[in-house]
């Protein structure tokens, strides 16, 4: 396909008009507006990308998930990290778009300066051409009028010469000569103006060709630049989608390691406290005789109807609600006073009165049954098998212990006396 050129397709038959040049110039101005539209599009997209990226980073940083364990926790942490990475990559994309916008602005300004140079020259030549054309047309009219006046004077002289007196003939002859001289001068001026107009036309035509070539090259450059910019713009977004997918693939890879049975086993091994459920509580008939029972109140001695349960009152020591051991046989304490009543009533052991808030222990050694990670600054990390000294037993289930010279709160149910 043969390419058409501006210089061959935008000529106007009217010498005073500059229609072809104006069409080309309007095309360049429309192209400049198109550049601005592309720049505005990229600016808005860069703003959206930066805003989106910053919001993703904030979302990732504010996300919780601290209570989860094992691979599910790792998967969630990976997801947060990749969301933050995606946010940072979108912020970087916004920076890249702004650099591209700056390049387009510089290109547009360079085209403007070059276009103004040719515009100025074409405007000057167009005004000069139109001015000389008007002078030529005016001189043509004057020339034609002078020629008509000369013809009329000559015809009048020829009419008076045979019949008129000498004075009239002489006067007519002088006028005829004057009209011929005026016609000759008008002809010379007309030819001079036509010559000047032709020079102006040639100069304008040359500049028109140069402007068409320069403007055509500008249009070629503009189309190439905008096409490449849109192409690169599309590539940036495609690559961003690929990056987002790659980052999410990291999350999927981590979640593949998260299995339901493994997660449950991990939790059970870390938090299990026993495999045997409590024994059932059996009915025992009232008896005045006292027999010690097991932890569920069942008699451990005697059989048949003669075996009776002695009525008693048990009292839990404060702070034992979360302890793995439950004191049931307080009545066996040698210091507990026994109240004796009539033989028809059972003797009732009375527990020692204990402080209602806390019970103190003289730094006895305890072993740790379960791992515990401190959640606050006043708590202490402990692991299974550690040996700690109990400093203070709180009635809320939190005991103050000492380990390796460090003191802090731990759950009382997580430790057992050696």
C-alpha positions as CSV (number, residue, x, y, z in Angstrom):
1,X,0.0,0.0,0.0
2,X,1.4,3.4,-1.1
3,X,1.3,5.9,1.7
4,X,-0.2,9.3,1.0
5,X,1.6,12.4,2.1
6,X,0.2,15.6,3.6
7,X,2.0,17.7,1.0
8,X,0.1,16.0,-1.9
9,X,-3.4,16.0,-0.5
10,X,-4.0,19.4,1.2
11,X,-3.9,22.1,-1.6
12,X,-6.6,24.6,-2.0
13,X,-7.5,26.0,-5.5
14,X,-8.1,29.5,-4.1
15,X,-4.8,31.3,-3.6
16,X,-6.1,33.5,-0.8
17,X,-7.3,30.5,1.3
18,X,-5.2,28.2,3.4
19,X,-7.8,25.5,4.0
20,X,-5.5,22.5,3.6
21,X,-2.9,23.9,6.1
22,X,-5.7,24.7,8.6
23,X,-7.0,21.1,8.3
24,X,-3.6,19.7,9.1
25,X,-3.1,22.2,11.9
26,X,-6.4,21.3,13.5
27,X,-5.4,17.6,13.3
28,X,-2.2,18.4,15.3
29,X,-4.2,20.3,17.9
30,X,-6.6,17.4,18.2
31,X,-3.6,15.1,18.6
32,X,-2.3,17.4,21.4
33,X,-5.6,17.1,23.2
34,X,-5.4,13.3,22.7
35,X,-2.0,13.3,24.4
36,X,-3.5,15.2,27.4
37,X,-6.4,12.8,27.6
38,X,-4.0,9.8,27.7
39,X,-2.0,11.6,30.4
40,X,-5.1,12.3,32.4
41,X,-6.1,8.6,32.1
42,X,-2.7,7.5,33.4
43,X,-2.8,10.1,36.2
44,X,-6.2,8.8,37.4
45,X,-5.0,5.2,37.1
46,X,-1.8,6.0,39.0
47,X,-3.9,7.7,41.8
48,X,-6.2,4.7,42.0
49,X,-3.3,2.2,42.0
50,X,-1.5,4.1,44.8
51,X,-4.7,4.4,46.9
52,X,-5.4,0.7,46.4
53,X,-1.9,-0.3,47.3
54,X,-1.8,1.8,50.4
55,X,-5.2,0.3,51.5
56,X,-3.9,-3.2,50.9
57,X,-0.8,-2.5,53.1
58,X,-3.0,-1.1,55.9
59,X,-5.3,-4.1,55.7
60,X,-2.4,-6.5,55.9
61,X,-0.9,-4.7,58.9
62,X,-4.2,-4.5,60.8
63,X,-5.2,-8.1,60.3
64,X,-5.1,-10.3,63.4
65,X,-4.8,-14.1,63.4
66,X,-2.6,-14.2,66.5
67,X,-4.8,-16.9,68.2
68,X,-4.4,-19.5,65.4
69,X,-1.7,-22.2,65.5
70,X,0.5,-24.4,63.3
71,X,0.1,-24.4,59.5
72,X,-3.2,-22.5,59.4
73,X,-1.5,-19.7,61.3
74,X,1.5,-19.8,58.8
75,X,-0.9,-19.8,55.9
76,X,-2.7,-16.7,57.3
77,X,0.6,-15.0,58.0
78,X,1.7,-15.7,54.4
79,X,-1.6,-14.3,53.1
80,X,-1.1,-11.1,55.1
81,X,2.5,-10.8,53.8
82,X,1.5,-11.4,50.2
83,X,-1.3,-8.9,50.5
84,X,1.2,-6.3,51.7
85,X,3.6,-7.3,48.9
86,X,0.7,-6.8,46.4
87,X,0.0,-3.4,47.9
88,X,3.6,-2.4,47.5
89,X,3.7,-3.6,43.9
90,X,0.7,-1.5,43.1
91,X,2.3,1.6,44.7
92,X,5.4,0.9,42.5
93,X,3.1,0.6,39.5
94,X,1.7,4.1,40.3
95,X,5.3,5.4,40.4
96,X,6.0,3.8,37.0
97,X,2.8,5.4,35.5
98,X,3.8,8.8,36.7
99,X,7.2,8.4,35.0
100,X,5.4,7.5,31.8
101,X,3.2,10.5,32.2
102,X,6.2,12.8,32.6
103,X,7.6,11.4,29.3
104,X,4.4,12.1,27.5
105,X,4.3,15.7,28.8
106,X,7.8,16.4,27.6
107,X,7.1,14.9,24.2
108,X,3.9,17.0,23.9
109,X,5.8,20.2,24.8
110,X,8.5,19.4,22.2
111,X,5.9,19.0,19.5
112,X,4.3,22.3,20.6
113,X,7.5,24.3,20.2
114,X,8.2,22.8,16.7
115,X,4.6,23.4,15.6
116,X,4.7,27.0,16.8
117,X,7.8,27.6,14.7
118,X,6.1,26.5,11.5
119,X,2.8,28.2,12.4
120,X,4.6,31.5,12.8
121,X,6.2,31.2,9.4
122,X,3.0,30.1,7.7
123,X,1.0,32.8,9.2
124,X,3.5,35.5,8.0
125,X,3.6,34.1,4.5
126,X,-0.1,33.7,4.3
127,X,-0.7,37.3,5.3
128,X,1.9,38.5,2.8
129,X,0.4,36.4,0.1
130,X,-3.1,37.7,0.7
131,X,-1.9,41.3,0.9
132,X,0.0,41.0,-2.4
133,X,-3.0,39.3,-4.0
134,X,-5.2,42.2,-3.0
135,X,-2.7,44.7,-4.4
136,X,-2.4,42.7,-7.7
137,X,-6.2,42.6,-8.0
138,X,-6.4,46.3,-7.3
139,X,-3.7,47.1,-9.8
140,X,-5.5,44.8,-12.3
141,X,-8.7,46.8,-11.9
142,X,-6.8,50.0,-12.3
143,X,-5.0,48.8,-15.3
144,X,-8.2,47.6,-17.0
145,X,-9.8,51.0,-16.2
146,X,-6.9,52.9,-17.6
147,X,-7.0,50.8,-20.7
148,X,-10.7,51.5,-21.2
149,X,-10.0,55.3,-20.7
150,X,-7.2,55.1,-23.3
151,X,-9.5,53.4,-25.8
152,X,-12.2,56.0,-25.2
153,X,-9.8,58.8,-25.6
154,X,-8.4,57.3,-28.8
155,X,-11.9,56.8,-30.2
156,X,-12.8,60.4,-29.4
157,X,-9.7,61.7,-31.1
158,X,-10.4,59.7,-34.2
159,X,-14.0,61.0,-34.3
160,X,-13.0,64.6,-33.9
161,X,-9.9,64.6,-36.1
162,X,-11.8,64.8,-39.5
163,X,-14.5,67.3,-38.6
164,X,-13.4,69.2,-35.5
165,X,-11.4,72.4,-35.2
166,X,-7.7,72.3,-34.5
167,X,-8.0,73.2,-30.8
168,X,-10.5,70.3,-30.1
169,X,-8.4,67.9,-32.0
170,X,-5.2,69.0,-30.2
171,X,-7.0,68.7,-26.9
172,X,-8.3,65.3,-27.7
173,X,-4.9,64.2,-28.9
174,X,-3.3,65.3,-25.6
175,X,-5.9,63.5,-23.6
176,X,-5.4,60.4,-25.7
177,X,-1.6,60.5,-25.0
178,X,-2.2,61.0,-21.3
179,X,-4.6,58.0,-21.1
180,X,-2.1,55.8,-23.0
181,X,0.7,56.8,-20.6
182,X,-1.6,56.1,-17.6
183,X,-2.5,52.7,-19.1
184,X,1.1,52.0,-19.6
185,X,2.0,52.9,-16.0
186,X,-1.0,50.8,-14.7
187,X,0.2,47.9,-16.8
188,X,3.7,48.2,-15.4
189,X,2.4,48.4,-11.8
190,X,0.0,45.5,-12.4
191,X,2.9,43.3,-13.8
192,X,5.1,44.3,-10.9
193,X,2.4,43.3,-8.3
194,X,1.8,40.0,-10.2
195,X,5.5,39.3,-10.1
196,X,5.7,40.1,-6.3
197,X,2.6,37.9,-5.8
198,X,4.2,35.0,-7.6
199,X,7.3,35.3,-5.5
200,X,5.2,35.3,-2.4
201,X,3.2,32.3,-3.7
202,X,6.3,30.3,-4.4
203,X,7.7,31.1,-1.0
204,X,4.4,30.2,0.7
205,X,4.2,27.0,-1.4
206,X,7.7,26.0,-0.3
207,X,6.9,26.7,3.3
208,X,3.6,24.9,3.0
209,X,5.4,21.8,1.7
210,X,7.9,22.0,4.6
211,X,5.1,22.5,7.1
212,X,3.2,19.5,5.7
213,X,6.3,17.3,5.9
214,X,7.1,18.5,9.5
215,X,3.5,18.1,10.6
216,X,3.2,14.7,9.1
217,X,6.3,13.6,10.9
218,X,4.9,15.0,14.1
219,X,1.7,13.1,13.6
220,X,3.7,9.9,12.9
221,X,5.8,10.4,16.1
222,X,2.6,11.2,18.1
223,X,0.8,8.0,16.9
224,X,3.9,5.9,17.6
225,X,4.4,7.4,21.1
226,X,0.8,7.0,22.1
227,X,0.5,3.6,20.7
228,X,3.7,2.5,22.5
229,X,2.5,4.2,25.7
230,X,-0.9,2.4,25.6
231,X,0.9,-0.9,24.7
232,X,3.3,-0.5,27.7
233,X,0.4,0.6,29.8
234,X,-1.4,-2.7,29.0
235,X,1.7,-4.7,29.6
236,X,2.1,-3.1,33.1
237,X,-1.4,-4.1,34.1
238,X,-0.9,-7.6,32.7
239,X,2.3,-8.0,34.6
240,X,0.6,-6.7,37.7
241,X,-2.0,-9.4,37.4
242,X,0.7,-12.0,36.9
243,X,2.5,-10.7,40.0
244,X,-0.7,-10.8,42.0
245,X,-1.3,-14.3,40.9
246,X,2.3,-15.4,41.8
247,X,1.9,-13.9,45.3
248,X,-1.4,-15.7,45.8
249,X,0.3,-18.9,44.6
250,X,2.6,-18.6,47.5
251,X,-0.4,-18.5,49.8
252,X,-1.9,-21.5,48.0
253,X,1.3,-23.4,48.3
254,X,1.4,-22.8,52.1
255,X,-2.3,-23.8,52.5
256,X,-1.5,-27.1,50.8
257,X,0.5,-28.0,53.8
258,X,-2.5,-27.3,56.1
259,X,-4.4,-30.5,56.7
260,X,-7.3,-30.9,59.1
261,X,-6.0,-34.0,60.9
262,X,-2.6,-32.4,61.3
263,X,-4.0,-29.2,62.8
264,X,-6.2,-31.2,65.2
265,X,-3.3,-33.4,66.3
266,X,-1.1,-30.4,66.8
267,X,-3.7,-28.8,69.1
268,X,-4.4,-32.0,71.0
269,X,-0.8,-32.7,71.7
270,X,-0.2,-29.1,72.8
271,X,-3.2,-28.8,75.1
272,X,-4.3,-32.3,76.1
273,X,-4.8,-32.7,79.9
274,X,-6.0,-36.3,80.3
275,X,-7.4,-39.4,78.6
276,X,-9.7,-40.8,81.4
277,X,-13.1,-39.3,82.1
278,X,-14.3,-38.9,85.7
279,X,-15.9,-42.0,87.3
280,X,-19.6,-42.0,87.9
281,X,-21.0,-41.0,91.2
282,X,-22.7,-44.1,92.9
283,X,-25.5,-43.9,95.4
284,X,-24.5,-44.7,99.0
285,X,-27.0,-45.1,101.9
286,X,-26.6,-42.9,104.9
287,X,-24.6,-44.3,107.8
288,X,-23.3,-43.1,111.1
289,X,-20.1,-44.8,110.4
290,X,-17.4,-42.9,108.6
291,X,-15.6,-44.4,105.6
292,X,-13.2,-42.5,103.4
293,X,-14.3,-42.3,99.8
294,X,-12.8,-41.7,96.5
295,X,-12.8,-38.4,94.7
296,X,-16.4,-38.9,93.6
297,X,-17.7,-39.7,97.1
298,X,-17.8,-43.4,96.6
299,X,-16.9,-45.7,99.6
300,X,-13.7,-47.6,99.1
301,X,-14.2,-50.1,101.9
302,X,-17.1,-52.4,103.0
303,X,-19.7,-54.2,101.0
304,X,-23.4,-55.0,101.3
305,X,-26.2,-53.2,103.2
306,X,-23.9,-52.6,106.2
307,X,-21.7,-50.3,104.2
308,X,-22.8,-46.8,104.8
309,X,-21.6,-43.3,103.8
310,X,-20.8,-41.0,106.5
311,X,-22.1,-37.4,106.1
312,X,-19.3,-34.9,105.7
313,X,-18.5,-31.4,104.4
314,X,-15.7,-30.8,102.0
315,X,-14.1,-27.4,101.4
316,X,-12.0,-26.5,98.4
317,X,-9.0,-24.4,99.2
318,X,-9.1,-21.0,97.4
319,X,-7.2,-20.9,94.2
320,X,-7.7,-24.6,93.4
321,X,-10.5,-24.0,90.9
322,X,-7.9,-24.1,88.0
323,X,-5.5,-26.6,89.7
324,X,-5.1,-30.1,88.3
325,X,-5.5,-31.4,91.9
326,X,-8.6,-31.0,94.0
327,X,-8.4,-31.3,97.7
328,X,-11.3,-33.5,98.8
329,X,-10.2,-35.0,102.1
330,X,-9.9,-32.0,104.4
331,X,-11.5,-33.8,107.2
332,X,-8.4,-36.0,107.5
333,X,-6.3,-33.0,108.6
334,X,-4.9,-33.6,112.1
335,X,-5.6,-30.0,113.0
336,X,-9.2,-29.9,112.0
337,X,-11.5,-29.9,115.0
338,X,-14.3,-32.4,115.1
339,X,-17.7,-31.5,116.5
340,X,-19.4,-34.3,118.4
341,X,-23.2,-34.4,118.7
342,X,-25.7,-37.1,119.6
343,X,-25.0,-40.5,118.2
344,X,-27.8,-40.2,115.7
345,X,-25.9,-37.5,113.8
346,X,-22.7,-38.0,111.9
347,X,-19.6,-36.3,113.0
348,X,-18.8,-33.4,110.7
349,X,-15.2,-32.5,110.1
350,X,-14.7,-28.7,110.0
351,X,-12.1,-27.3,107.5
352,X,-9.6,-24.8,108.5
353,X,-10.6,-21.2,107.7
354,X,-8.5,-19.9,104.9
355,X,-8.0,-16.4,103.7
356,X,-10.7,-15.6,101.1
357,X,-8.5,-13.9,98.6
358,X,-5.2,-15.6,98.3
359,X,-3.2,-18.5,99.8
360,X,0.5,-18.2,100.2
361,X,3.0,-21.0,99.6
362,X,6.5,-20.9,100.9
363,X,8.3,-21.2,97.5
364,X,7.5,-24.9,96.9
365,X,8.8,-26.6,93.8
366,X,6.3,-27.4,91.1
367,X,6.6,-29.1,87.7
368,X,5.0,-27.7,84.6
369,X,2.3,-29.9,83.0
370,X,1.6,-27.9,79.8
371,X,3.3,-25.2,77.7
372,X,2.1,-21.7,78.1
373,X,3.1,-18.5,76.2
374,X,2.8,-15.2,78.0
375,X,0.1,-13.0,76.6
376,X,1.0,-9.9,78.8
377,X,4.1,-8.4,80.1
378,X,3.4,-9.5,83.7
379,X,3.1,-13.2,82.6
380,X,5.8,-15.8,82.3
381,X,6.6,-18.3,79.5
382,X,6.7,-22.0,80.7
383,X,7.3,-25.3,79.0
384,X,6.4,-28.9,79.8
385,X,8.9,-30.3,82.3
386,X,10.1,-27.0,83.7
387,X,10.5,-26.7,87.5
388,X,9.2,-23.5,89.0
389,X,8.8,-22.1,92.5
390,X,5.4,-21.0,93.6
391,X,5.5,-17.6,95.3
392,X,1.8,-16.8,95.5
393,X,-1.4,-18.6,94.8
394,X,-4.2,-16.3,93.6
395,X,-7.9,-17.2,94.1
396,X,-8.5,-16.3,90.4
397,X,-6.5,-19.3,89.3
398,X,-3.3,-17.3,88.3
399,X,-0.3,-18.1,90.5
400,X,2.9,-16.1,90.8
401,X,5.9,-18.3,90.1
402,X,9.7,-17.9,89.7
403,X,11.7,-19.5,87.0
404,X,15.4,-18.9,86.3
405,X,15.2,-15.7,88.4
406,X,12.2,-14.4,86.5
407,X,8.8,-13.9,88.2
408,X,5.4,-13.7,86.6
409,X,1.8,-15.1,86.4
410,X,1.0,-18.5,85.1
411,X,-2.3,-20.6,85.2
412,X,-2.4,-22.6,88.4
413,X,-3.9,-25.6,86.5
414,X,-0.7,-25.8,84.3
415,X,1.6,-26.8,87.2
416,X,1.7,-29.7,89.7
417,X,3.6,-30.0,93.0
418,X,6.6,-32.3,92.9
